[in-house]
Amino acid sequence: MLKYLSKFLYILPAKKISLILLLFSFLLVSVLEVFGIGLIGPFIALANNPDIINQNSWLNWAYEQSGFKLTSQFIGLVGLLVVAIFCIKSFISWKVQVYVFVFSYRQQGLLMRKLMHNYLSAPYSFHLKKNSAHFIQSVVTDTQTFANSVLSTLLTTVANFVVMLSLVVLLCLTNLTLIVVVLGMALPLFILFNRFKDKLVQWGVEAGQANEAMVRIINHGLGGIKETQLIGCGPYFEKQLAEQAQRYATASGGFYAFKLSPRIIVETLLVISLVGFISVYLIFNSNTQSLTSVLGIFALASIRLIPAMSNFMGGMSVLRNSSYVLDKLYADLKELKNLEMEQVPQSGTHLNSGEHLGYKSPVNQIANFKSKIALDAVTYHYPNASENALNEISLTLQKGQSIAFIGKSGAGKTTLVDVILGLLIPDSGDIKVDGNSVYEDIRSWQNLIGYIPQSIFLIDDTIERNIAFGVPDHLIDHQRLNKAIQAAQLMDLVERLPKGIQTMVGDRGVLLSGGQRQRIGIARALYHEREILVLDEATAALDNETESLVTEAMKSLSGTKTMIIIAHRLTTVEHCDCIYLMEKGRIVKSGTYEEVVLGEHLLSGYEQSKN
């Protein structure tokens, strides 16, 4: 349990003082609960025997101070005070319970933001090991499970435990025989929980894995809806979804069946225990008057004890069942924390080992770039790979120059670009801008770069919001927006559309052609005024006519922007100042287009290998 609590506190966004305040509020409610119920027995005894007023010094003093002439009037006043105490107790209990649920949902929102921040800030290598279903389930579903099934359940379980403990003490003070009755009810529940504790965890794992699998299957089936419909593989995804849904139903059904059992068992045992207690009491005692007050306390205590005990056992079951989600969130946050610490480069690099790569620098801070970029013996090795993906890559890029990396698949082009982008951190070597390592402040280096991949990611929104990606509407600079549209050769498209830049592009830009999506990607990079443009096979999936439009847009930026291009079709890099031919993670030749492509007769062979 201590390990469970340790993980819980690590994940919880709230300050720990807030939990201490909640525990004090639970204690207050429990004291009021016991005090209120404890008054019932004496009040019943007082109502049955008014002579108690004369026998008890406190009651006698209160009776004389009240001014009542009849004891029945005084007893009625005492009854109203008991009712008032119960009302106050109930109101405070209600407020505490409402606060617990509000607190839990507030923590869910904070945890969602915490996870989203950590995932967005995580090293690119972390995302290579996970799929989108994992992130969606963690941020949306697992945070909800944490709030409802872990945090809220843990707090209410603690509250129920305190209430149970207080009521047991009250029953012990009232009649020791009653504690035997309580233990008789609790023992079977403890045996039942201990018998199924491993099964509860297993049900939680099954439900969690099935839920993540369902998200992944939906992503696969609907994410490529065009291919799904054309191939006719819809039934395949439907069958997969049905299998996981059945798996989820079986696990959840088993858990909820178990969760219902404590209440039924407690109610049954209570009836057995109550009748048995009365029978035993009457056999050994002839004073039925004392039995009345004892039963009054026991009856009211049972009204509160039954739900407290059943809720406590149900809460323990939920906590056990939710351990899979707790472990999953803990593992992600712990791994992300370790990755942040491990971002300090190893001793074999040229990087400043005293810095954590500047990931916490201001988002809008931009590195100074006046002269050149230099790669110095950059080497990178993927985890679990047998060979280096990059081997001591060195080159110099002057500001305003355009360079291209060419080579067959697996040559290391994309890996090199990912290293340049700051997404992958080299095992050794360095990247310097005007003599300063980019790893001293990686965020300000990335603020220089505009990235245009082969498949542009577009949100289901307007052209305007896709170009000014991530910028709130009231902060969009329309002059800069129009300038980016013109430079990306998009003006003709915008002018033809009835709604212009307010035109919706559809999910992932489905309403636009490939060339239009690529030019929006270029416009996005230009709008954000990035000095360096990285084009990763940006024209690979385009037809010749569309490719020429995108190439024209790229050529128009030559000299004004520094460009790094991965080429699919070699004719698209004719305008580049320098071409680098890569093989097996090394640069084997560099020079002009004529020297590298035409001089080595690469054009026809390279084009054929790609077609």
N, C-alpha and C positions, 0 to 999 in steps of 0.2 A: 504493500500500500504506500510505503514511503517513496518508492521509486515512481509510482503512479503520480503522487503529489508533486514530486520533483519535476516531472515532465509537464504537469499541468501548470505549475508556477512559471516554468520557462516559456510556455506558449502564451500565457495570459498577458494581454497588453496593459491591463490596469496596474496601478501601483498597489503594492501589497498591503498598505495601510487601509485601503478600501475593504479588503477581506476581513481585517481585524475589526473594523467598525460593524460589518455585517454580523460577525460572530457575537459581538456585544449586544446587537439588536436581538439576535436569536436568544441569547441568555435572558434578556429583559422580558421577551415574550413568554419564555418558559417559566420564569418566576411568577409572572402575572397569571399564567395558566394554572400553575400549582396552587397559588394563593386563592384564585377564584374557585377552583374545584374543592380545595381544602375547606372553604367556608360552608359548603353545602351540607356536610355531615353535621357540624355543630348547629347550623340553622334548623335542620330537620329535628335534631334532638331538642333544641330550644322550643320549637313549635309544639312538639309532643309533651314537653315537660317545662312549663313556664317557671317552675320553682328554681330552675338553674340560675335565673337572674339573681336570686338571693344567695345562692351558693358560690357564685363567681364574683370576686371583688371588682373586676374591671366592668363586667356587665352591670353590677349593682350601681357603681359610680356613674356610668353612662345613663342608666335609667333615671337616677335622681336628677342628673343635669338636664335631661330631656324635658322634664316637666309634665310628662304624661301621667295620668291617674290610673290608666288601665294598662296592664302588661301586654295585652293583645295589641294595643296601639304601638307600643315600643317594639314588639316583635315584628309588626308590619313595617316599621321604619327600618329595622335591621334588614328585612327582606329587600326593601327598595335599595339599600346601600349595596347589598350583594348583587342585585341586578345591575346597578350602576357600574360596579367593578367589572362585571362580565362584559358589559357594553364597551367599556374603555379597553379591556383586554382584547376583545374581538376587533375593534377598530385598529388598534396598534398592530395586531397580528396581520390584518388585511393590508395595512400600509407596508409592512415589512415584506410580505409576499409580493405585492405589486412592485416594490423597489427591486426585489431579487430578479423578477422577470425583465423589468426595464434595464437593469444593470447587465443582464445576460445578453439582451439584444444589442445593447450599446457596445458590448465587448465583441460581439460578432462583427459589427461594422468596422471596429478598430482592427480586428484581426484580419478581415478581408483586405483592408488597406495595407496592413503590415505585410501580408503575404504578397499582395500585388506589387508593393514597393520592392520587396526582396527578389521576386521573380524577375521584375523588370531590370533590376540592378545586378542580377546574377551574371557571372561570366558566361560567355557564349558556349563554352564547353559543357556547362551544366545543362543547357537547353538541348544539346545534342544527345543527351542520355534519356530525355523525357519526351513524352508526346503531349499534344494539346489537351487530350482527355484528362490527363493527370492534373494539369494546371487548372482546367475548368472545374473539375470536381473538387480540388483542394480549396479554391477561392470561393466557390458558390456552395457546394454541398457539404464539404467537411467542416467549414466554418459554422454552418448552421447546426450540424451535429454537435460540434464542440460547445456552442452556446446552449442548445436545448438539452442534449444528452450527457454532457460532461459538466459544464459550469453550473447551469441551473439545477441539474440533478444533484451535483455535489453539495451545493449550498442548501437545497431543501432536505437532502439526506442528513446533513449535519444538524439542521434545525429539528428534524424528526427525532434524531438520536438524543438531542438535548431534552426535548419534550418527553421522550420515553424514559430517560434516566430520571428526570424530575418526578414523573408520575409514579415510577417504581419506588422512589424514596418516599413519596407521599403514602403509597399503599403499605409500605413497610412500617411507617410511623402509625398508620391506622390499625393495621392488623397483620402480624407476621405471617399468618396463614395465607394471606392474599399473594405474598411473594411466591409461594409455591405454585399458585395458580398461574401467575405471569410466566414463571420459568417453564411450566408445563406447556404453555403456548409457544414460547420462544425456541425451545429445544428442537422440535420437529422442523421449524423453519431453518434453523442453523444447519441441521443435517441435510435438508433438501438443497440449500444453497451450496454447501460444500461438495455435495454429490455432482452438481451440474456446473460448477465454476469454470471448468475447462471447456465444457460445451458452449457456455455463454460466449467465451472468447472466439471459439470456432464459428459460431453463428455470425458474430460481428465481422470476422474476416471474410466469410463467404458473401455477406451482404455488401460489404464495402468493395470487394473485388468485382462482384457482379454489377454494381452500380457504375463503377469506372468503365467496365467493359461495355455497358450499354451506351454510355456517352461516346466512347470510341467508335462503336459500330454505327451510331447515328451520324457521327462526323464523316465516316468513310462512305456511307451510303448516300447521304444528302450533299456532302462536300463535292462529290464528282457526279452530280445528278445527270449531266449530259451523257457521260460515259455509262452510268448505271442504266439509263433508259435505252441507250443504243445497243448495249451488249445484252440487255435483258436480264441482268443479274439481281434485280430487285428481290426476288424470292430468297436468294442466298443471304442477303442482309436481314430480311424478315425472319428467316429461320434462326440466324445467329442471335438476333434480338430476343426472339421468343425463348431460346434456350437460357439466356442470361436472366430474362425476366422470371422464368420458372425457378432458376437457381436463387434469385433474390427473394422470391415469394416463399420458397421452402425455408430459407434461413430466417427470414423475418417472421414467418408464421410460427416456427418453433420457438423463437425468442419470446414473442408476445403471448404464446400459450403458457410458457413458463412464468412470464411476468404477472399473469392473472392469478396464478395459484396461491401466492401468499395471502391475499385477501380472503379467498374462500376457505383456506385452512384456518386462518385466525378466527373467522366467524364461527366455524364449526367447533373449534377447540374452546372458544369462549362460552358457547352454550353448554358444552360438556362440563367445563370447569365451573361455571356459575352454579349449575344444578348440583354438581358434586360438592361444591363448597357449602351450599345451604344445607345439604343433607348431612354432611359431616359436622357442621356447626350445631345443628339441632340435636344431633346425637349426644354431643358432649356439653351443650349449654342449653339451659332452659329459659334464659333471658332473651326473649324475642325483641324486646325494645331496643337493646344495643345492636341487635342484628339489623334493625331498620336503618340506623344511621350509617352502619358499615356498608350495607348494600347501596345506600344512597351515594356514598363516595365512590364505591366500586362501579356502580352503574354509570355515573358521569365520567369517571376516569376511563372506563371502557369505551365510552362514546368517542373519547379523544385518543385512547390508546390503540384502538383497532386500526383507524386510518394511519396513525403515526407508525405503528409496527409494520403494517402492510406496505405503506409508502417507503419506509426505510429499507425493507427487503427488496421492494421493486426498484428503488434507487440504486442499491448495491448491484442488482442484476444489470441495470442500464449502464452503470459505470464499467462493469466488467465487459459488457457487450460492446461498449464504445472504445475499448482500449486500442482497437485497430486504428481508428481515426486519430486518437491521441498519439500513438506511436508514429503514424505516417506524418502528421504535422510536425512533430518533434524532430523526426529524422530529416525532413526538408529544411527546417529552420537551422538545425544544428549543422547540416552539411553546407548550407549557404554561409553560415558564420565561419566554418572552417575554411571554406573556399576564399572568403574575404581575407582571412589571415594568411592563407597560402599564396595570395597574390604577390607577396614579397618574393622577388625573383631569387633563384638559387645562386649559389656562390660562383658558379661558372659563367654568369652573365656579365655584361658590361653595365647593367642597370644599377640604379641607386638602391641598395637593399634597405636603406632607412626609410623608404617611402612605400606606402601602400598603393602605388600607381595613381594616386590623386583621384580616386573614385568619388571622393566627397567634396570636390571642388565645386564652385558655383556652376550651374548648368549653362549660363550664358557667357561664361568666361571663354575667350578664344585665344589660342596660342599665337604668338608673333611668327609670321611667315613672310620674310622679305627676300630671301635669296634661294635656298635650296633645301631639299630633303635627301638624307643619306641613309641607306641601309648598310649596316656594318656587320658582316658575317652572321646573318640571321639564320638560326637553326631551330626547327620545330619537330617534335615527335608526338604523335597522337598516343594517348594512353592505350596500352595493350597492343600497339602496333609493333611489327617486327623490325621495320626500317624507319628512318627519318623521312618525314614528308617534305622537309626543306633542309638543304645542306649548305650552310655558309653562303647565303645569298648576299651579295654586295652590289650596290648600284647607287648612282646619284641622279636626282631629278631636279632640274632647275625650275624655278617658278615660271609658269606660263607654258611650259613644255607639255607635249602629249606623248605618252609612251604606251606600248602595248605588249602584253605577254601572250605568246602563242605556244602551242605544243599539243601533243595528243592528250587524250583523257588520262588522268592520273599523273600528269607531269608535275603537278603541284601549284598550278596557276591560282585556283580558288583558295587554297590554303595560304598562299602568299598574300593574296588580297585580304583575307580574313585577318592575317597578322598585321598588315598595313592599317586596316580599319580599327585595330585595337581590340578585336573580338577574341583573338587567340594571342596568348602571351608567349613569346619565344623562349625556348629552353636556354638559349645563349644568343649573344649578339645584341644589337641595339638599333633603334630608329631615331635619327636626330633631325631636328628642324633648326636650321641656322646654328648648328653646333650644340643645341640643347636636346637632351633625351626626352622623347615624348612620354616616357614612363614616369617622369617627375610629376606630370599632370595629364593623365590619359584623357580626362573629360574635355579639357580645353583643346587637345589635339583632335578628338572626335568632332568637336564643334567646327572644325575647318572642313570636314568631309561631307560631301553629298554622295549617297550610294544609290545607284540605279541598277537593280538586278535584272535577270532575264524575265522574271515574272514579277511585275509590279504589284505590291499589295495596295488595294483600294478598299476603302470603307464604303458601306452602303449609304452614301450621302451625296452631297452636291460636288460639282467640279471644283468650286471654290474651296470647300472644306477639305477636299482631297489634296489640293495644291498647298494650301496653308495648313498642312497636317499638324494636329496637336496645338493649334493656336485658337484661343477663344474668339468668337465672332467679333466682339467689340475691340479686339486688339489686331485684327487683320488690316494690314497696310495695302489698300487697294491700288495705290500707285506702283508699289513693288510687285503686286500680283499681276497687273497688266503687263509690266515689263517682263516678268517671267514667262507669261503666256506668249508674248511676241517672240522672245528668244527661243522658245521651245517649238516654234512653228505651229502653235495651236490656235492662232487668231481666226483663221478661216473656219475651223470647226466651231468655235464659240459663237461666231457671228451667224452661222447657219442654224444653230439651235434656238428654238422659240424662247426658252428661258435662259439662254446664255450660260453664264457660270453657275446659275442656280439649278441647272439640269442635274437630276439624279443619275448616278452612274450604275446603280444596281449592285447587288451582292457581288463583291470582288470585281466590280467593273464589268459585269456581264453584258451591259448595254452598249459597251464601247468595243471598237476593234482593237486588235493587238497593238497596232501602231499608235493609236490614240492613247492607250494605256501607257505605253512607253514614253510618249511625249509628256503625259501628265507627270510621270516619274521624273523626267528631266526638269519640268517646270517646278516641281516640288523642291528639288535640290537647289534650283536657282532662286526660288522665293526665299528660302532660308539662307541665301547669300553665302553659300559654301565656296571656299576658295579652291578646293580640290574636288574634282568629280571622279568617282570610281564607277566604271560601267562594266558589270560582270555579265558578259555575253548578252548585252542588252538588245541585240538585234537577231539573236539566234532563232527565235520562233516566228520571225516575220517573213512575209513574202518580199520579193525583190522591190516592188514599187513602194511598199510601206517602209522597207529598210532604207531606201534612198531618202525618204523624208526624214527619218530619224537620223541618218548619217549627215544630212544637210544641217540639221539642228546641232549636231555635234561639231561639224566643221565650223559653223558660225561662231562657236565659242573658243576656237583655237586662238591661243595668244592671250585671251582674257582670263581663261581658267586653266588651271593645271589639271590634266586629265590622265587617268590610269585606266587602261582598257584591257579586258580579257576578250580576245577575238575568237569568234566562231567562224565567220567568213573573213578570210584574209583581205578581201578587197575593201572591207570597211575600215582598215587601219592604214590605208595608203597615205593618209595625211599626217600620220604620227611622226614625231621627230626621231624616235628611236624604237626599234622592235627588239624584244628579248625572246629568244627561243629557249624553252625549258624542256628538260628531260630528267625524269627521276629525281625531282626536287632540286635540280641544279640549272644554272644558266649556262648553256653550252655555246651560245653565239648571240651577239648583239650588234646592232648597226641600223642603217636606214632600211626602208622597205626594199629598195633595190638590192642592197647587200645581203639581207637575211632571207627574204622571200623569193625574189627573182633569182638572185645569185646562187641560191642553193636548190632552185627548182622545186620549192615546197608547195607552190600554189595548187597545182593540179592534184598532187598526192594528198595534201591536207584536206582539200575540198572533198575528194572522193571518200576519204576516211570518215568524213562527217555526214555524208549523204547516204 
